[in-house]
């Protein structure tokens, strides 16, 4: 289980880089709830709080691919400094102004601005691992598995941190801590010598690659939408399941069981090299996930789903890792960050759509199976898309990239070799 992670962290500086990448993404799991609590306390309007949280998520999803494209063209260091500093300042402003003004439009606008300035750290980190660890398949597999673990940790730990900080010093404290985490994560990554070794020169003029013009890339994006949509649909259904059993407090532990399976799955994935065949693995995993979500619809009793949620979490982490590895294989090398940015954005859109759809179909009572069947249907549809695209994905041969000679980062982490 630990062999792959040892291969990753034996490169000097990668442990600090991975920790900074996790810290910089903690606000992704904090800000929705933090904005809601801040505006609810200081303006008395739950609608304004929901609008702030929703606009932050929406603007982040729209701006993410644009910042990711800028990272490929202007360099990830510049983008991280601009977005990391900008979001830190905006969040600090909201935390400071919340107690001094009741202007809902101003606070909602600032929340939206923080989404516009959300750093594309996930896309940058995956592109960085892909380029700098290209000659070490074991370390690269562990890095991609670690990135999937980060998603689980962020969205489990983030809301818990907001709840604790709000109870300790009020909701503005949670926003201020999110601002600190943004700066403490983005700026060390921007300063890392690994980032300089991962830069790929931009193709001039009309030769610039366009990921969305490649059928192979377009095939991965709906899979990400459906996969993340299934997760949100299942989580909403778990809340309805607990509510139907008159135990709303059990919803958190049930969702945590799914996340625990995901973290364990990331550890297992990090110990495997998994060279090639990522498209086939993705297809199989989506089919298995569809069966896992469907099995939840047949569960009875409050804690019976735990026996299904943990192994389903294992499959979920493996599927998320496989979709990013598939995209890594088919995306143009000098537009890799943008491709990852689009997949992240489509995943966020799918998550919102899945939550909304499950909220509409997951009926009351102790057996809200419709929501789990919706999640199963999402994965089944994703499996069909992946199966239809496998031939297209196999035909893709990555284009050679001319990387100028430059000294590698300290510790000898290799840069991408032309091929």
Secondary structure, DSSP 8 states (H G I E B T S, - for coil): --HHHHHHHTSTTHHHHHHHHHHHHHHHHHHHHHHHHHHHHHH--HHHHHHHHHHHHHHHHHHHHHHHHHHHHH-HHHHHHHHHHHHHHHHHHHHHHTTT---HHHHHHHHHHHHHT---HHHHHHHHHHHHTTT-HHHHHHHHHHHHHHHHHHHHHHHHHHHHHHHHH-HHHHHHHHHHHHHHHHHHHHH-HHHHHT------GGG---GGG-HHHHHHHHHHHHHHHHHHHHHHHHHHHHHHTT-TTHHHHHHHHHHHHHHHHHHHHHT----S-HHHHHHHHHHHHHHHHHHHHT--SSSTTHHHHHHHHHHHHHHHHHHHHHHHHHS-GGGHHHHHHHHHHHHHHHHHHHHHHHHHH--SSS--HHHHHHHHHHHHHHHHHHHHHHHHHHH--------------TT--------
